[in-house]
Amino acid sequence: DHRDLHLSLRRQRQMCIRDSNEPIYGLWVTLESPSITEMAVSLGMDWVLIDAEHGHLDWKDISAHISAAMRSDTVIIVRIAERSTALSKRALDIGADGIMIPWMESMEEVQKAVSDCNYPPEGRRGIGGERATAWGQCLKEHTAEANENVLVIPMIESIDAVPNVANMCKVDGVEIFFFGPADFSSTAGFRGQWEGPGIAEKILELKNIIKDSGKYCGVVSTSNQNLTDRLDQGFQMLAIGTDGGLMLRSLHESLKKVNRDRSAATSLDPMDAVSYTHLTLPTKA
């Protein structure tokens, strides 16, 4: 049955949380190894996002992460570098279940993002014979149901989007909006802060506008406490963290136990690194 080759489309329906307000939890992936995604899948995580906006992941890495989640209940999303028909259709062709688009600021931009991810006549996504169509074996079946099920997730990370959020929510084909607090803070003049003065309150205000429109909201948590705080605030799509961030949090906790924790250097020059006392092993007599 062709549907056995397209579990991703059925996973969309689970992901979109249309029938309940239960939160969905995911992992934000920035590192190369597809084993990271396999670990998330083995733990039954609802979604994994592959970050192709920042960092060094290439298309071979992205494809490997997507393959690691195939035929599982974990939804795979790719955050592309910018709104682009070419980038969107390429990620979807190799099997991504959805696209996250950074820096959406207007209703028109969101409409274009949806069009990027939909086959004609509704959109402008080209039809490719890649993994999404079982390498061309299921062109008719896949294209018949893909538009209904693809996830298109705009990111709100600019104060210029604030007056437009209510209209952005009116765009058909969008279920979830995701916040980027660091860039949101930067555009408000608080560069380098996750949530600068007044930003936390503004994000919660926008979250309420989005939820009142019948849509859902997501955000990345920065700690275990922040994760539960975001849940209490009413966010429904929650990243427990980034893979690199979670690893660093664990490393710091372990190093503190043996008094070997340190701050990271802000320079690539080893002479600028924060010094610490190395353990000295006793010499033999």
LUMSE-582598 format. One record per residue: residue number from 0; x, y, z of N, C-alpha, C in turn. Coordinates in steps of 0.2 Angstrom, whole numbers, plus 2048, in hexadecimal, padded with zeros to 3 digits. Example, Ala and Ser with C-alpha at 12.3 -4.5 7.8 and 13.67 -1.06 7.14 Angstrom:
<atoms>
{atom 0 {842 7E4 827} {83E 7EA 827} {842 7F0 827}}
{atom 1 {840 7F5 823} {844 7FB 824} {840 800 827}}
</atoms>
This chain:
<atoms>
{atom 0 {804 7FA 800} {800 800 800} {804 806 800}}
{atom 1 {803 80B 7FC} {807 811 7FB} {807 815 802}}
{atom 2 {802 814 806} {802 818 80C} {807 815 811}}
{atom 3 {809 80F 810} {80E 80D 815} {815 810 813}}
{atom 4 {815 813 80D} {81B 817 80B} {81B 81E 80D}}
{atom 5 {815 820 810} {814 827 812} {812 828 819}}
{atom 6 {815 825 81E} {813 826 824} {814 82D 827}}
{atom 7 {818 831 823} {819 838 825} {812 83C 825}}
{atom 8 {80E 83A 820} {808 83E 81F} {803 83D 824}}
{atom 9 {803 836 827} {7FF 835 82C} {801 838 833}}
{atom 10 {808 839 833} {80B 83C 839} {809 843 83A}}
{atom 11 {808 846 834} {806 84D 834} {7FF 84E 838}}
{atom 12 {7FB 84A 837} {7F4 84A 83B} {7F5 84A 842}}
{atom 13 {7FA 845 845} {7FB 845 84C} {7FF 84B 84E}}
{atom 14 {803 84E 84A} {807 854 84C} {803 85A 84D}}
{atom 15 {7FE 85B 849} {7FA 861 848} {7F6 862 84E}}
{atom 16 {7F5 85E 853} {7F2 85E 859} {7EB 862 858}}
{atom 17 {7E7 860 853} {7E1 863 852} {7DC 861 856}}
{atom 18 {7DC 85B 859} {7D7 858 85D} {7D8 859 865}}
{atom 19 {7DD 85C 867} {7DF 85C 86E} {7E3 862 86F}}
{atom 20 {7E4 864 875} {7E9 869 877} {7EF 866 87B}}
{atom 21 {7F0 85F 87A} {7F6 85C 87D} {7FC 85F 879}}
{atom 22 {801 861 87D} {808 864 87B} {80C 85E 877}}
{atom 23 {810 860 872} {814 85C 86F} {81B 85E 870}}
{atom 24 {820 859 871} {827 85A 873} {82B 858 86E}}
{atom 25 {831 85C 86D} {835 85B 867} {83D 85C 869}}
{atom 26 {841 85B 865} {848 85C 865} {84A 860 860}}
{atom 27 {84E 865 861} {851 86A 85C} {858 867 85A}}
{atom 28 {859 865 854} {85F 862 852} {864 867 84E}}
{atom 29 {86A 867 850} {86F 86C 84D} {875 868 84B}}
{atom 30 {876 862 84E} {87C 85E 84D} {87B 859 847}}
{atom 31 {881 856 844} {881 852 83E} {87E 84B 83F}}
{atom 32 {880 848 845} {87E 841 845} {877 83F 845}}
{atom 33 {874 83B 840} {86D 839 840} {86C 834 846}}
{atom 34 {871 832 84A} {86F 82E 850} {86C 833 855}}
{atom 35 {86D 839 855} {869 83E 859} {861 83D 858}}
{atom 36 {860 83D 852} {859 83D 850} {856 836 852}}
{atom 37 {85A 831 851} {858 82A 853} {857 829 85A}}
{atom 38 {85B 82D 85E} {85A 82D 865} {853 830 867}}
{atom 39 {851 835 864} {84B 839 865} {845 834 863}}
{atom 40 {846 831 85D} {841 82D 85B} {840 827 860}}
{atom 41 {845 824 862} {845 81E 867} {841 820 86D}}
{atom 42 {841 827 86F} {83E 829 875} {837 82B 874}}
{atom 43 {835 82A 86E} {82E 82C 86C} {82C 834 86C}}
{atom 44 {831 838 86A} {830 83F 86A} {82B 840 864}}
{atom 45 {827 845 865} {822 847 860} {825 84A 85A}}
{atom 46 {82A 84E 85B} {82D 851 855} {835 852 856}}
{atom 47 {838 853 850} {83F 855 850} {840 85A 84B}}
{atom 48 {843 860 84C} {845 865 847} {84C 865 845}}
{atom 49 {84D 865 83F} {854 865 83C} {855 86C 83A}}
{atom 50 {85A 86F 83E} {85C 876 83C} {860 877 837}}
{atom 51 {85D 87A 831} {862 87B 82B} {862 883 82A}}
{atom 52 {860 887 82F} {861 88E 82E} {868 890 831}}
{atom 53 {869 88E 837} {870 88F 83A} {874 889 839}}
{atom 54 {87B 88A 83A} {87F 885 83B} {882 882 835}}
{atom 55 {884 87B 835} {888 878 82F} {884 872 82C}}
{atom 56 {87E 871 82E} {87B 86B 82B} {87A 86C 823}}
{atom 57 {87C 867 820} {87B 867 818} {875 862 817}}
{atom 58 {874 862 810} {86E 85E 80E} {86F 856 80F}}
{atom 59 {875 854 80F} {876 84D 811} {875 84C 818}}
{atom 60 {877 850 81D} {875 84F 824} {86E 850 825}}
{atom 61 {86A 854 822} {863 855 822} {860 84F 820}}
{atom 62 {862 84C 81A} {85F 846 818} {860 840 81D}}
{atom 63 {866 840 820} {867 83A 824} {863 83B 82B}}
{atom 64 {861 841 82D} {85D 842 833} {856 840 831}}
{atom 65 {854 842 82B} {84D 840 829} {84C 838 829}}
{atom 66 {851 835 826} {851 82E 825} {851 82A 82C}}
{atom 67 {854 82D 831} {854 82A 837} {84D 82A 83B}}
{atom 68 {848 82E 838} {842 82F 83B} {83C 82C 837}}
{atom 69 {83E 829 831} {839 826 82C} {836 820 830}}
{atom 70 {82F 820 82E} {82B 81A 831} {82B 81A 838}}
{atom 71 {82B 820 83B} {82A 821 842} {824 826 843}}
{atom 72 {822 827 84A} {81D 82B 84B} {820 832 84D}}
{atom 73 {827 833 84C} {82A 83A 84D} {82A 83E 847}}
{atom 74 {827 844 847} {827 848 841} {82D 84C 840}}
{atom 75 {82F 84C 83A} {836 850 839} {834 856 835}}
{atom 76 {837 85C 838} {836 862 835} {83D 865 834}}
{atom 77 {83E 869 82E} {844 86C 82C} {843 874 82D}}
{atom 78 {847 877 831} {847 87E 831} {84C 880 82B}}
{atom 79 {849 883 826} {84D 886 820} {850 88C 822}}
{atom 80 {855 88F 81E} {859 895 81F} {855 89B 81E}}
{atom 81 {850 89B 819} {84B 8A1 818} {846 89E 814}}
{atom 82 {840 8A2 813} {83B 8A0 80F} {83D 89F 808}}
{atom 83 {83C 899 805} {83E 898 7FF} {83B 892 7FC}}
{atom 84 {838 893 7F6} {835 88D 7F2} {83A 887 7F2}}
{atom 85 {840 889 7EF} {845 884 7EE} {847 880 7F4}}
{atom 86 {848 884 7FA} {84A 880 800} {844 87C 803}}
{atom 87 {83E 87F 803} {839 87B 805} {837 875 802}}
{atom 88 {837 875 7FB} {835 86F 7F7} {83B 86A 7F8}}
{atom 89 {841 86C 7F8} {847 867 7F9} {846 863 800}}
{atom 90 {845 867 805} {844 864 80C} {83E 85F 80C}}
{atom 91 {839 861 809} {833 85D 808} {834 857 804}}
{atom 92 {837 858 7FE} {839 852 7FA} {83D 84C 7FD}}
{atom 93 {841 84E 801} {845 849 804} {842 846 80B}}
{atom 94 {83C 848 80C} {838 845 811} {836 848 817}}
{atom 95 {838 84F 818} {836 853 81E} {82E 853 81E}}
{atom 96 {82B 853 824} {824 853 825} {822 85B 825}}
{atom 97 {826 85F 826} {824 866 827} {82A 86B 826}}
{atom 98 {829 871 825} {82E 876 824} {82D 87C 82A}}
{atom 99 {832 87E 82D} {832 884 831} {835 88A 82E}}
{atom 100 {832 88F 82D} {835 895 829} {837 89B 82E}}
{atom 101 {83D 89D 82E} {83F 8A2 833} {83C 8A9 831}}
{atom 102 {83C 8AE 835} {83B 8B5 834} {835 8B7 830}}
{atom 103 {82F 8B4 832} {829 8B5 82E} {826 8BC 832}}
{atom 104 {824 8C1 82D} {822 8C7 830} {81C 8CA 82E}}
{atom 105 {819 8C6 829} {812 8C9 826} {80E 8C3 823}}
{atom 106 {808 8C4 822} {803 8C0 820} {805 8BD 819}}
{atom 107 {808 8C2 815} {80A 8C0 80E} {810 8BB 80E}}
{atom 108 {814 8BC 812} {81A 8B8 813} {818 8B1 815}}
{atom 109 {813 8B0 81A} {810 8AA 81C} {80D 8A6 816}}
{atom 110 {809 8AA 812} {805 8A7 80C} {80A 8A5 807}}
{atom 111 {810 8A8 806} {815 8A6 801} {818 89F 804}}
{atom 112 {819 89F 80B} {81C 899 80E} {818 893 80D}}
{atom 113 {811 894 80D} {80D 88E 80C} {80D 88C 805}}
{atom 114 {80D 891 801} {80D 890 7F9} {814 88C 7F8}}
{atom 115 {819 88D 7FB} {81F 88A 7FA} {81F 882 7FB}}
{atom 116 {81B 881 800} {81A 87A 802} {814 876 7FF}}
{atom 117 {811 879 7FB} {80B 876 7F8} {80C 875 7F0}}
{atom 118 {809 86F 7EE} {809 86D 7E7} {804 872 7E3}}
{atom 119 {805 873 7DD} {800 877 7D9} {7FA 872 7D8}}
{atom 120 {7F4 876 7D8} {7F4 87D 7D6} {7F4 881 7DC}}
{atom 121 {7F3 87E 7E2} {7F3 883 7E9} {7FA 886 7EA}}
{atom 122 {7FF 883 7E8} {806 886 7E9} {80B 885 7E4}}
{atom 123 {811 886 7E5} {816 886 7E0} {81C 881 7E1}}
{atom 124 {81A 87B 7E5} {81F 876 7E7} {820 872 7E1}}
{atom 125 {826 871 7DE} {827 86C 7D9} {826 865 7DB}}
{atom 126 {825 860 7D6} {824 859 7D8} {82A 856 7D6}}
{atom 127 {82D 853 7DB} {834 84F 7DA} {833 848 7DC}}
{atom 128 {837 844 7D9} {837 83D 7DA} {83C 83A 7DF}}
{atom 129 {83B 83D 7E5} {840 83C 7EB} {83C 838 7F0}}
{atom 130 {83F 838 7F6} {83D 833 7FC} {835 835 7FD}}
{atom 131 {833 83B 7FD} {82C 83C 7FE} {827 839 7FA}}
{atom 132 {829 837 7F3} {825 834 7EF} {827 82D 7EE}}
{atom 133 {82B 82A 7F3} {82E 823 7F2} {831 823 7EB}}
{atom 134 {835 828 7EA} {83A 828 7E4} {836 828 7DE}}
{atom 135 {830 82B 7DE} {82C 82C 7D8} {827 826 7D7}}
{atom 136 {827 821 7DC} {822 81C 7DB} {81B 81E 7DD}}
{atom 137 {81A 823 7E1} {814 825 7E4} {812 82D 7E2}}
{atom 138 {814 82F 7DD} {813 836 7DB} {80B 838 7DC}}
{atom 139 {807 834 7D9} {800 836 7D9} {7FD 836 7E0}}
{atom 140 {7FF 830 7E4} {7FC 830 7EB} {7FF 835 7F0}}
{atom 141 {805 836 7EF} {808 83B 7F4} {806 842 7F2}}
{atom 142 {806 844 7EC} {804 84B 7EA} {7FC 84C 7EC}}
{atom 143 {7F8 847 7EC} {7F1 847 7ED} {7F0 849 7F5}}
{atom 144 {7F5 847 7F9} {7F3 849 800} {7F8 84D 804}}
{atom 145 {7FE 84F 800} {803 853 803} {801 85A 805}}
{atom 146 {7FD 85D 801} {7FC 864 803} {7F7 864 809}}
{atom 147 {7F3 85F 80A} {7EF 85F 810} {7F3 85E 817}}
{atom 148 {7F9 85B 816} {7FC 859 81C} {803 85C 81E}}
{atom 149 {806 860 819} {80C 863 81A} {80C 868 820}}
{atom 150 {811 868 824} {811 86D 82A} {815 873 827}}
{atom 151 {812 879 828} {815 87F 826} {815 883 82D}}
{atom 152 {81B 884 830} {81C 887 836} {820 88E 836}}
{atom 153 {81C 894 836} {820 89A 835} {823 89C 83C}}
{atom 154 {829 89F 83C} {82C 8A1 842} {82B 8A9 843}}
{atom 155 {829 8AA 849} {828 8B2 84B} {82E 8B3 84F}}
{atom 156 {833 8B7 84C} {839 8B9 84F} {83B 8C0 84E}}
{atom 157 {836 8C5 84D} {838 8CC 84B} {832 8D0 84E}}
{atom 158 {834 8D6 851} {82E 8DA 853} {82A 8DD 84D}}
{atom 159 {82D 8DD 847} {829 8DF 842} {823 8DB 840}}
{atom 160 {823 8D5 843} {81D 8D0 842} {818 8D2 846}}
{atom 161 {819 8D5 84C} {814 8D6 851} {80D 8D8 84F}}
{atom 162 {80D 8DE 84B} {806 8E0 849} {803 8DC 844}}
{atom 163 {806 8D7 841} {804 8D3 83C} {802 8CC 83E}}
{atom 164 {803 8CA 844} {802 8C3 846} {7FB 8C1 845}}
{atom 165 {7F6 8C5 847} {7EF 8C3 847} {7ED 8C1 83F}}
{atom 166 {7F0 8C5 83B} {7EE 8C4 834} {7F2 8BE 831}}
{atom 167 {7F8 8BD 834} {7FC 8B7 832} {7F8 8B0 834}}
{atom 168 {7F5 8B1 839} {7F1 8AB 83C} {7EB 8A9 837}}
{atom 169 {7E9 8AE 833} {7E4 8AC 82E} {7E5 8A8 828}}
{atom 170 {7EC 8A7 827} {7EE 8A3 821} {7EC 89C 822}}
{atom 171 {7E9 899 81D} {7E7 892 81D} {7EE 88E 81C}}
{atom 172 {7EE 888 81F} {7F4 884 81E} {7F9 885 823}}
{atom 173 {7F8 889 828} {7FC 88A 82E} {7F9 888 834}}
{atom 174 {7FC 883 838} {7F9 881 83E} {7FD 884 844}}
{atom 175 {803 885 843} {808 886 849} {80C 88C 847}}
{atom 176 {80D 890 84C} {812 896 84C} {817 894 851}}
{atom 177 {81E 896 84F} {823 895 854} {827 89B 856}}
{atom 178 {829 89C 85C} {82C 8A2 85E} {834 8A1 85E}}
{atom 179 {837 8A7 85C} {83F 8A7 85D} {840 8AD 861}}
{atom 180 {841 8AC 868} {842 8B1 86D} {848 8B5 86C}}
{atom 181 {84E 8B2 86A} {854 8B5 86A} {854 8BA 864}}
{atom 182 {852 8B8 85E} {851 8BD 859} {84C 8C2 85A}}
{atom 183 {846 8C1 85D} {841 8C5 85F} {844 8CB 864}}
{atom 184 {848 8C8 868} {84C 8CD 86D} {850 8D2 869}}
{atom 185 {854 8CF 865} {859 8D2 861} {856 8D8 85D}}
{atom 186 {850 8D7 85A} {84D 8DC 856} {84A 8E1 85A}}
{atom 187 {849 8E0 860} {846 8E5 865} {84C 8E9 868}}
{atom 188 {852 8E7 866} {858 8EB 869} {85C 8E7 86F}}
{atom 189 {85A 8E1 870} {85D 8DD 876} {861 8D7 873}}
{atom 190 {866 8D9 86F} {86A 8D4 86B} {86E 8D0 871}}
{atom 191 {86E 8C9 870} {871 8C5 874} {86D 8C2 87A}}
{atom 192 {867 8C5 87B} {863 8C3 880} {85D 8BE 87E}}
{atom 193 {85C 8B9 881} {857 8B4 87F} {850 8B7 87F}}
{atom 194 {84E 8BB 885} {848 8BF 885} {84A 8C5 889}}
{atom 195 {84B 8CB 885} {84D 8D1 888} {847 8D4 88B}}
{atom 196 {848 8DA 88E} {842 8DE 892} {83C 8DE 88E}}
{atom 197 {837 8DC 891} {830 8DC 88E} {82F 8D7 888}}
{atom 198 {834 8D3 886} {833 8CE 881} {82F 8C8 883}}
{atom 199 {830 8C6 889} {82D 8C0 88B} {825 8C1 88B}}
{atom 200 {823 8C7 88E} {81C 8C9 88E} {819 8CA 887}}
{atom 201 {81D 8CD 882} {81B 8CE 87C} {819 8C7 878}}
{atom 202 {81E 8C2 879} {81D 8BC 876} {817 8B8 879}}
{atom 203 {816 8B9 87F} {810 8B6 882} {809 8B9 880}}
{atom 204 {80A 8C0 87E} {804 8C3 87C} {802 8C1 875}}
{atom 205 {808 8C0 871} {807 8BD 86A} {804 8B6 86A}}
{atom 206 {807 8B2 86F} {805 8AB 86F} {7FD 8AB 871}}
{atom 207 {7FB 8AF 875} {7F3 8B0 876} {7EF 8B1 870}}
{atom 208 {7F2 8B6 86C} {7EF 8B8 865} {7EE 8B2 861}}
{atom 209 {7F4 8AE 860} {7F4 8A8 85C} {7EF 8A3 85E}}
{atom 210 {7F0 8A1 865} {7EB 89C 868} {7E4 89E 867}}
{atom 211 {7E2 8A4 868} {7DB 8A7 867} {7D9 8A6 860}}
{atom 212 {7DD 8A6 85B} {7DC 8A5 854} {7DB 89D 852}}
{atom 213 {7DC 899 857} {7DB 892 856} {7E2 88E 854}}
{atom 214 {7E7 892 854} {7EE 88F 852} {7F2 88D 858}}
{atom 215 {7F8 88A 857} {7FC 888 85C} {802 88B 85D}}
{atom 216 {806 88B 862} {80C 88F 863} {812 88A 866}}
{atom 217 {818 88C 863} {81E 888 865} {823 88C 867}}
{atom 218 {828 88A 86B} {82E 88D 86D} {833 888 870}}
{atom 219 {839 88A 870} {83F 886 872} {840 887 87A}}
{atom 220 {840 882 87E} {842 883 885} {849 884 886}}
{atom 221 {84B 887 88B} {852 888 88D} {854 884 893}}
{atom 222 {850 881 896} {852 87D 89C} {84C 879 89E}}
{atom 223 {84C 874 8A2} {847 870 8A5} {841 874 8A8}}
{atom 224 {844 879 8AC} {83F 87E 8AF} {83B 882 8AA}}
{atom 225 {83F 884 8A5} {83C 888 8A0} {837 884 89C}}
{atom 226 {838 87E 89B} {834 879 897} {82D 879 89B}}
{atom 227 {82D 878 8A1} {827 878 8A5} {823 87E 8A5}}
{atom 228 {827 884 8A6} {824 88B 8A6} {821 88C 89F}}
{atom 229 {824 88A 899} {821 88B 893} {81A 887 892}}
{atom 230 {81A 881 895} {814 87D 895} {80F 880 899}}
{atom 231 {810 883 89F} {80B 887 8A3} {809 88D 89F}}
{atom 232 {80D 890 89B} {80B 896 897} {807 894 892}}
{atom 233 {806 88E 890} {801 88C 88B} {804 88B 884}}
{atom 234 {80B 88A 883} {80E 888 87D} {80D 881 87C}}
{atom 235 {80B 87F 876} {809 878 874} {80F 874 871}}
{atom 236 {813 877 86D} {819 874 869} {81F 876 86D}}
{atom 237 {822 871 871} {828 873 875} {82E 86F 873}}
{atom 238 {833 873 872} {83A 870 871} {83D 86F 878}}
{atom 239 {83F 869 87A} {842 868 880} {849 86B 880}}
{atom 240 {84C 86D 87A} {852 870 879} {855 86E 873}}
{atom 241 {85B 871 872} {85F 86F 86C} {864 869 86E}}
{atom 242 {866 865 869} {86A 860 86B} {871 862 86E}}
{atom 243 {874 867 86B} {87A 86A 86E} {879 86D 875}}
{atom 244 {873 871 875} {872 874 87C} {871 86F 881}}
{atom 245 {86D 869 880} {86C 864 885} {872 861 887}}
{atom 246 {877 860 882} {87D 85C 883} {881 861 888}}
{atom 247 {881 867 886} {885 86C 88A} {882 86C 892}}
{atom 248 {87C 86D 892} {879 86D 899} {87B 867 89D}}
{atom 249 {87B 861 89A} {87D 85B 89D} {884 85B 89F}}
{atom 250 {888 85D 89A} {890 85E 89C} {891 862 8A2}}
{atom 251 {88E 868 8A2} {88F 86D 8A7} {88D 86A 8AE}}
{atom 252 {887 866 8AE} {885 863 8B4} {88A 85E 8B7}}
{atom 253 {88C 85A 8B2} {891 855 8B4} {898 858 8B7}}
{atom 254 {89A 85D 8B3} {8A0 861 8B5} {8A0 864 8BB}}
{atom 255 {89A 867 8BD} {899 86A 8C3} {89A 865 8C9}}
{atom 256 {898 85F 8C8} {898 85A 8CD} {8A0 859 8CF}}
{atom 257 {8A4 85A 8CB} {8AB 859 8CC} {8B0 85F 8CC}}
{atom 258 {8AC 865 8CD} {8AF 86B 8CD} {8B4 86C 8C7}}
{atom 259 {8B2 86A 8C1} {8B5 86C 8BB} {8B1 870 8B6}}
{atom 260 {8AC 873 8B8} {8A8 877 8B3} {8AC 87D 8B1}}
{atom 261 {8AA 880 8AB} {8AD 886 8A9} {8A9 889 8A4}}
{atom 262 {8AA 890 8A3} {8A7 893 89E} {8AA 892 897}}
{atom 263 {8A6 892 892} {8A9 892 88B} {8AD 898 88A}}
{atom 264 {8B2 898 886} {8B6 89E 883} {8B2 8A1 87E}}
{atom 265 {8B2 8A7 87D} {8AE 8AB 878} {8B3 8AC 872}}
{atom 266 {8B9 8A9 872} {8BE 8AA 86D} {8C0 8A3 86B}}
{atom 267 {8C2 8A3 865} {8C5 89C 862} {8CD 89C 864}}
{atom 268 {8D0 8A1 867} {8D6 8A1 869} {8D7 89D 870}}
{atom 269 {8DB 897 870} {8DB 893 876} {8DE 897 87C}}
{atom 270 {8E2 89D 87B} {8E5 8A1 880} {8DF 8A5 884}}
{atom 271 {8DA 8A5 881} {8D4 8A9 884} {8CF 8A5 888}}
{atom 272 {8D1 89E 888} {8CC 89A 88B} {8CD 89B 893}}
{atom 273 {8C7 89A 896} {8C7 89A 89E} {8CC 895 8A0}}
{atom 274 {8D0 897 8A5} {8D5 892 8A7} {8D2 88E 8AD}}
{atom 275 {8D4 888 8AE} {8D2 884 8B4} {8D8 880 8B6}}
{atom 276 {8D8 87D 8BC} {8DD 879 8BF} {8DC 872 8BD}}
{atom 277 {8E1 86F 8B9} {8E0 868 8B7} {8E2 863 8BD}}
{atom 278 {8DF 85E 8BD} {8E1 859 8C2} {8E8 856 8C0}}
{atom 279 {8EC 855 8C6} {8F3 853 8C5} {8F3 84C 8C8}}
{atom 280 {8F5 847 8C4} {8F5 840 8C6} {8FC 83F 8CA}}
{atom 281 {8FB 83B 8D0} {901 83A 8D3} {907 836 8CF}}
{atom 282 {90D 838 8D0} {912 835 8CD} {914 82F 8D1}}
{atom 283 {917 82A 8CD} {91A 824 8D0} {920 825 8D4}}
{atom 284 {921 822 8D9} {927 823 8DD} {92D 820 8DA}}
</atoms>
